[in-house]
Amino acid sequence: MEETTQIDPDFLKGFNDGYIIAQYEPELAEKLSKIEAVSPRIVGIQQGREQLLKEQLKTKLPNWLKDNSTRDKSKQLSKDQNRDIEKD
């Protein structure tokens, strides 16, 4: 049996709006993030802004902090390269 989670349409619209506002109007998004309201739309806007900020932070991180799978691949690559080197 599958469980389906219903997302409030107001929250979803707010989330998408908050993401877009944060992309193009970061100052406005910051002001909206400080509102102390409990409506689903405002909460969605705040969380949409947070999502964009997380994604932007991840793109600014050095490669060795971004993803462990990338790091593991580079380790394997360097091991393979070391095997190809002949010792004198």
LUMPAKOL-767852 format. One record per atom (N, C-alpha, C): atom name; x, y, z; residue in three letters. Coordinates in Angstrom, 3 decimals, padded with zeros to 6 digits. Layout:
{r 'CA' {X Y Z} 'ALA'};
...
***
This chain:
{r 'N' {000.839 -001.173 000.000} 'MET'};
{r 'CA' {000.000 000.000 000.000} 'MET'};
{r 'C' {000.889 001.243 000.000} 'MET'};
{r 'N' {000.613 002.167 -000.883} 'GLU'};
{r 'CA' {001.414 003.382 -000.996} 'GLU'};
{r 'C' {000.839 004.486 -000.123} 'GLU'};
{r 'N' {001.746 005.214 000.508} 'GLU'};
{r 'CA' {001.323 006.383 001.267} 'GLU'};
{r 'C' {001.552 007.604 000.398} 'GLU'};
{r 'N' {000.558 008.440 000.317} 'THR'};
{r 'CA' {000.724 009.677 -000.429} 'THR'};
{r 'C' {000.640 010.835 000.548} 'THR'};
{r 'N' {001.569 011.737 000.414} 'THR'};
{r 'CA' {001.583 012.905 001.270} 'THR'};
{r 'C' {000.984 014.067 000.490} 'THR'};
{r 'N' {-000.023 014.656 001.040} 'GLN'};
{r 'CA' {-000.657 015.798 000.399} 'GLN'};
{r 'C' {000.074 017.064 000.822} 'GLN'};
{r 'N' {000.496 017.845 -000.151} 'ILE'};
{r 'CA' {001.143 019.117 000.122} 'ILE'};
{r 'C' {000.112 020.206 -000.107} 'ILE'};
{r 'N' {000.024 021.096 000.856} 'ASP'};
{r 'CA' {-000.914 022.209 000.752} 'ASP'};
{r 'C' {-000.593 023.032 -000.494} 'ASP'};
{r 'N' {-001.556 023.270 -001.360} 'PRO'};
{r 'CA' {-001.297 024.038 -002.586} 'PRO'};
{r 'C' {-000.766 025.449 -002.305} 'PRO'};
{r 'N' {-001.222 026.056 -001.205} 'ASP'};
{r 'CA' {-000.721 027.382 -000.843} 'ASP'};
{r 'C' {000.759 027.318 -000.466} 'ASP'};
{r 'N' {001.145 026.263 000.259} 'PHE'};
{r 'CA' {002.552 026.097 000.630} 'PHE'};
{r 'C' {003.400 025.906 -000.627} 'PHE'};
{r 'N' {002.938 025.066 -001.533} 'LEU'};
{r 'CA' {003.693 024.786 -002.756} 'LEU'};
{r 'C' {003.861 026.043 -003.604} 'LEU'};
{r 'N' {002.805 026.810 -003.741} 'LYS'};
{r 'CA' {002.896 028.055 -004.503} 'LYS'};
{r 'C' {003.858 029.012 -003.814} 'LYS'};
{r 'N' {003.780 029.098 -002.499} 'GLY'};
{r 'CA' {004.695 029.959 -001.750} 'GLY'};
{r 'C' {006.138 029.511 -001.882} 'GLY'};
{r 'N' {006.365 028.204 -001.851} 'PHE'};
{r 'CA' {007.715 027.659 -001.984} 'PHE'};
{r 'C' {008.309 028.056 -003.340} 'PHE'};
{r 'N' {007.544 027.847 -004.392} 'ASN'};
{r 'CA' {008.019 028.193 -005.734} 'ASN'};
{r 'C' {008.242 029.700 -005.868} 'ASN'};
{r 'N' {007.309 030.485 -005.328} 'ASP'};
{r 'CA' {007.460 031.939 -005.373} 'ASP'};
{r 'C' {008.695 032.381 -004.586} 'ASP'};
{r 'N' {008.888 031.800 -003.407} 'GLY'};
{r 'CA' {010.041 032.165 -002.577} 'GLY'};
{r 'C' {011.356 031.842 -003.265} 'GLY'};
{r 'N' {011.411 030.732 -003.955} 'TYR'};
{r 'CA' {012.623 030.336 -004.680} 'TYR'};
{r 'C' {012.936 031.346 -005.779} 'TYR'};
{r 'N' {011.903 031.711 -006.535} 'ILE'};
{r 'CA' {012.090 032.649 -007.645} 'ILE'};
{r 'C' {012.415 034.053 -007.124} 'ILE'};
{r 'N' {011.712 034.491 -006.089} 'ILE'};
{r 'CA' {011.992 035.801 -005.513} 'ILE'};
{r 'C' {013.430 035.859 -005.017} 'ILE'};
{r 'N' {013.891 034.794 -004.379} 'ALA'};
{r 'CA' {015.265 034.767 -003.870} 'ALA'};
{r 'C' {016.279 034.830 -005.006} 'ALA'};
{r 'N' {015.949 034.286 -006.161} 'GLN'};
{r 'CA' {016.857 034.336 -007.309} 'GLN'};
{r 'C' {016.987 035.746 -007.862} 'GLN'};
{r 'N' {015.861 036.434 -007.995} 'TYR'};
{r 'CA' {015.859 037.697 -008.701} 'TYR'};
{r 'C' {015.755 038.931 -007.805} 'TYR'};
{r 'N' {015.246 038.775 -006.606} 'GLU'};
{r 'CA' {015.114 039.878 -005.658} 'GLU'};
{r 'C' {015.551 039.418 -004.264} 'GLU'};
{r 'N' {016.843 039.178 -004.075} 'PRO'};
{r 'CA' {017.295 038.619 -002.801} 'PRO'};
{r 'C' {016.998 039.505 -001.588} 'PRO'};
{r 'N' {016.993 040.805 -001.769} 'GLU'};
{r 'CA' {016.697 041.695 -000.634} 'GLU'};
{r 'C' {015.249 041.543 -000.187} 'GLU'};
{r 'N' {014.340 041.468 -001.145} 'LEU'};
{r 'CA' {012.936 041.253 -000.823} 'LEU'};
{r 'C' {012.744 039.891 -000.163} 'LEU'};
{r 'N' {013.416 038.877 -000.674} 'ALA'};
{r 'CA' {013.304 037.536 -000.105} 'ALA'};
{r 'C' {013.784 037.514 001.342} 'ALA'};
{r 'N' {014.836 038.263 001.625} 'GLU'};
{r 'CA' {015.336 038.322 003.002} 'GLU'};
{r 'C' {014.306 038.968 003.919} 'GLU'};
{r 'N' {013.679 040.041 003.448} 'LYS'};
{r 'CA' {012.645 040.704 004.251} 'LYS'};
{r 'C' {011.467 039.765 004.495} 'LYS'};
{r 'N' {011.071 039.037 003.456} 'LEU'};
{r 'CA' {009.951 038.102 003.597} 'LEU'};
{r 'C' {010.294 036.954 004.544} 'LEU'};
{r 'N' {011.570 036.594 004.597} 'SER'};
{r 'CA' {011.967 035.478 005.462} 'SER'};
{r 'C' {011.886 035.841 006.938} 'SER'};
{r 'N' {011.822 037.124 007.232} 'LYS'};
{r 'CA' {011.778 037.568 008.632} 'LYS'};
{r 'C' {010.359 037.759 009.146} 'LYS'};
{r 'N' {009.371 037.531 008.302} 'ILE'};
{r 'CA' {007.978 037.650 008.725} 'ILE'};
{r 'C' {007.654 036.511 009.673} 'ILE'};
{r 'N' {006.999 036.824 010.762} 'GLU'};
{r 'CA' {006.635 035.798 011.741} 'GLU'};
{r 'C' {005.163 035.407 011.580} 'GLU'};
{r 'N' {004.835 034.876 010.454} 'ALA'};
{r 'CA' {003.465 034.434 010.187} 'ALA'};
{r 'C' {003.452 032.910 010.100} 'ALA'};
{r 'N' {002.305 032.358 010.275} 'VAL'};
{r 'CA' {002.204 030.897 010.223} 'VAL'};
{r 'C' {001.352 030.420 009.055} 'VAL'};
{r 'N' {001.069 031.290 008.118} 'SER'};
{r 'CA' {000.274 030.854 006.971} 'SER'};
{r 'C' {001.134 029.947 006.088} 'SER'};
{r 'N' {000.526 028.964 005.468} 'PRO'};
{r 'CA' {001.290 028.043 004.617} 'PRO'};
{r 'C' {002.025 028.761 003.485} 'PRO'};
{r 'N' {001.438 029.814 002.963} 'ARG'};
{r 'CA' {002.063 030.539 001.855} 'ARG'};
{r 'C' {003.367 031.198 002.303} 'ARG'};
{r 'N' {003.354 031.870 003.454} 'ILE'};
{r 'CA' {004.554 032.544 003.957} 'ILE'};
{r 'C' {005.622 031.519 004.343} 'ILE'};
{r 'N' {005.220 030.447 004.984} 'VAL'};
{r 'CA' {006.172 029.382 005.336} 'VAL'};
{r 'C' {006.794 028.805 004.068} 'VAL'};
{r 'N' {006.003 028.629 003.032} 'GLY'};
{r 'CA' {006.515 028.134 001.756} 'GLY'};
{r 'C' {007.514 029.097 001.146} 'GLY'};
{r 'N' {007.218 030.395 001.192} 'ILE'};
{r 'CA' {008.145 031.400 000.669} 'ILE'};
{r 'C' {009.471 031.332 001.418} 'ILE'};
{r 'N' {009.403 031.219 002.726} 'GLN'};
{r 'CA' {010.625 031.165 003.534} 'GLN'};
{r 'C' {011.441 029.909 003.228} 'GLN'};
{r 'N' {010.763 028.789 003.089} 'GLN'};
{r 'CA' {011.478 027.554 002.802} 'GLN'};
{r 'C' {012.002 027.509 001.372} 'GLN'};
{r 'N' {011.299 028.134 000.432} 'GLY'};
{r 'CA' {011.794 028.226 -000.941} 'GLY'};
{r 'C' {013.081 029.030 -000.997} 'GLY'};
{r 'N' {013.142 030.125 -000.242} 'ARG'};
{r 'CA' {014.368 030.936 -000.162} 'ARG'};
{r 'C' {015.504 030.115 000.438} 'ARG'};
{r 'N' {015.210 029.390 001.510} 'GLU'};
{r 'CA' {016.239 028.561 002.150} 'GLU'};
{r 'C' {016.774 027.504 001.189} 'GLU'};
{r 'N' {015.901 026.924 000.391} 'GLN'};
{r 'CA' {016.326 025.909 -000.577} 'GLN'};
{r 'C' {017.300 026.498 -001.584} 'GLN'};
{r 'N' {016.979 027.684 -002.094} 'LEU'};
{r 'CA' {017.878 028.329 -003.052} 'LEU'};
{r 'C' {019.230 028.623 -002.402} 'LEU'};
{r 'N' {019.210 029.114 -001.172} 'LEU'};
{r 'CA' {020.467 029.421 -000.480} 'LEU'};
{r 'C' {021.318 028.167 -000.283} 'LEU'};
{r 'N' {020.677 027.047 000.040} 'LYS'};
{r 'CA' {021.413 025.781 000.192} 'LYS'};
{r 'C' {022.051 025.365 -001.128} 'LYS'};
{r 'N' {021.305 025.505 -002.216} 'GLU'};
{r 'CA' {021.833 025.119 -003.528} 'GLU'};
{r 'C' {022.985 026.023 -003.941} 'GLU'};
{r 'N' {022.863 027.316 -003.654} 'GLN'};
{r 'CA' {023.937 028.241 -003.989} 'GLN'};
{r 'C' {025.183 027.944 -003.165} 'GLN'};
{r 'N' {024.999 027.613 -001.910} 'LEU'};
{r 'CA' {026.131 027.284 -001.051} 'LEU'};
{r 'C' {026.837 026.032 -001.553} 'LEU'};
{r 'N' {026.066 025.052 -001.973} 'LYS'};
{r 'CA' {026.651 023.797 -002.457} 'LYS'};
{r 'C' {027.492 024.021 -003.715} 'LYS'};
{r 'N' {027.061 024.935 -004.588} 'THR'};
{r 'CA' {027.831 025.189 -005.804} 'THR'};
{r 'C' {029.115 025.951 -005.506} 'THR'};
{r 'N' {029.182 026.643 -004.374} 'LYS'};
{r 'CA' {030.372 027.407 -004.022} 'LYS'};
{r 'C' {031.392 026.587 -003.234} 'LYS'};
{r 'N' {030.988 025.418 -002.773} 'LEU'};
{r 'CA' {031.898 024.575 -002.002} 'LEU'};
{r 'C' {032.984 023.987 -002.898} 'LEU'};
{r 'N' {034.152 023.739 -002.334} 'PRO'};
{r 'CA' {035.165 023.031 -003.114} 'PRO'};
{r 'C' {034.687 021.612 -003.416} 'PRO'};
{r 'N' {035.223 021.031 -004.464} 'ASN'};
{r 'CA' {034.778 019.704 -004.907} 'ASN'};
{r 'C' {034.886 018.659 -003.811} 'ASN'};
{r 'N' {035.909 018.739 -002.996} 'TRP'};
{r 'CA' {036.086 017.695 -001.987} 'TRP'};
{r 'C' {035.032 017.775 -000.886} 'TRP'};
{r 'N' {034.284 018.879 -000.803} 'LEU'};
{r 'CA' {033.211 018.974 000.175} 'LEU'};
{r 'C' {031.826 018.755 -000.423} 'LEU'};
{r 'N' {031.713 018.775 -001.737} 'LYS'};
{r 'CA' {030.410 018.700 -002.386} 'LYS'};
{r 'C' {029.750 017.336 -002.245} 'LYS'};
{r 'N' {030.455 016.302 -002.651} 'ASP'};
{r 'CA' {029.809 015.000 -002.736} 'ASP'};
{r 'C' {030.837 013.913 -002.506} 'ASP'};
{r 'N' {030.531 012.983 -001.638} 'ASN'};
{r 'CA' {031.470 011.896 -001.350} 'ASN'};
{r 'C' {031.684 010.988 -002.544} 'ASN'};
{r 'N' {030.650 010.801 -003.370} 'SER'};
{r 'CA' {030.808 009.904 -004.508} 'SER'};
{r 'C' {031.815 010.470 -005.509} 'SER'};
{r 'N' {031.843 011.787 -005.651} 'THR'};
{r 'CA' {032.825 012.413 -006.538} 'THR'};
{r 'C' {034.224 012.202 -005.979} 'THR'};
{r 'N' {034.353 012.351 -004.679} 'ARG'};
{r 'CA' {035.642 012.176 -004.030} 'ARG'};
{r 'C' {036.122 010.735 -004.168} 'ARG'};
{r 'N' {035.222 009.795 -004.010} 'ASP'};
{r 'CA' {035.593 008.388 -004.149} 'ASP'};
{r 'C' {036.054 008.076 -005.566} 'ASP'};
{r 'N' {035.405 008.671 -006.556} 'LYS'};
{r 'CA' {035.798 008.453 -007.945} 'LYS'};
{r 'C' {037.195 009.007 -008.204} 'LYS'};
{r 'N' {037.488 010.179 -007.638} 'SER'};
{r 'CA' {038.812 010.763 -007.857} 'SER'};
{r 'C' {039.882 009.935 -007.160} 'SER'};
{r 'N' {039.569 009.353 -006.001} 'LYS'};
{r 'CA' {040.525 008.474 -005.325} 'LYS'};
{r 'C' {040.820 007.256 -006.187} 'LYS'};
{r 'N' {039.779 006.665 -006.742} 'GLN'};
{r 'CA' {039.945 005.487 -007.584} 'GLN'};
{r 'C' {040.758 005.834 -008.814} 'GLN'};
{r 'N' {040.510 006.990 -009.396} 'LEU'};
{r 'CA' {041.246 007.422 -010.566} 'LEU'};
{r 'C' {042.729 007.577 -010.245} 'LEU'};
{r 'N' {043.038 008.193 -009.111} 'SER'};
{r 'CA' {044.441 008.372 -008.759} 'SER'};
{r 'C' {045.112 007.025 -008.462} 'SER'};
{r 'N' {044.380 006.077 -007.887} 'LYS'};
{r 'CA' {044.942 004.747 -007.653} 'LYS'};
{r 'C' {045.264 004.058 -008.976} 'LYS'};
{r 'N' {044.339 004.195 -009.939} 'ASP'};
{r 'CA' {044.550 003.577 -011.240} 'ASP'};
{r 'C' {045.750 004.216 -011.950} 'ASP'};
{r 'N' {045.917 005.505 -011.812} 'GLN'};
{r 'CA' {047.032 006.200 -012.447} 'GLN'};
{r 'C' {048.362 005.738 -011.825} 'GLN'};
{r 'N' {048.359 005.508 -010.536} 'ASN'};
{r 'CA' {049.572 005.069 -009.860} 'ASN'};
{r 'C' {049.990 003.663 -010.320} 'ASN'};
{r 'N' {049.051 002.849 -010.692} 'ARG'};
{r 'CA' {049.356 001.498 -011.164} 'ARG'};
{r 'C' {050.032 001.522 -012.513} 'ARG'};
{r 'N' {049.755 002.550 -013.304} 'ASP'};
{r 'CA' {050.320 002.641 -014.643} 'ASP'};
{r 'C' {051.766 003.138 -014.641} 'ASP'};
{r 'N' {052.190 003.695 -013.556} 'ILE'};
{r 'CA' {053.545 004.241 -013.493} 'ILE'};
{r 'C' {054.536 003.102 -013.259} 'ILE'};
{r 'N' {055.552 003.008 -014.094} 'GLU'};
{r 'CA' {056.561 001.982 -013.918} 'GLU'};
{r 'C' {057.666 002.487 -013.017} 'GLU'};
{r 'N' {058.142 001.642 -012.155} 'LYS'};
{r 'CA' {059.235 002.018 -011.279} 'LYS'};
{r 'C' {060.550 001.637 -011.932} 'LYS'};
{r 'N' {061.553 002.492 -011.782} 'ASP'};
{r 'CA' {062.878 002.214 -012.352} 'ASP'};
{r 'C' {063.686 001.321 -011.471} 'ASP'};
***
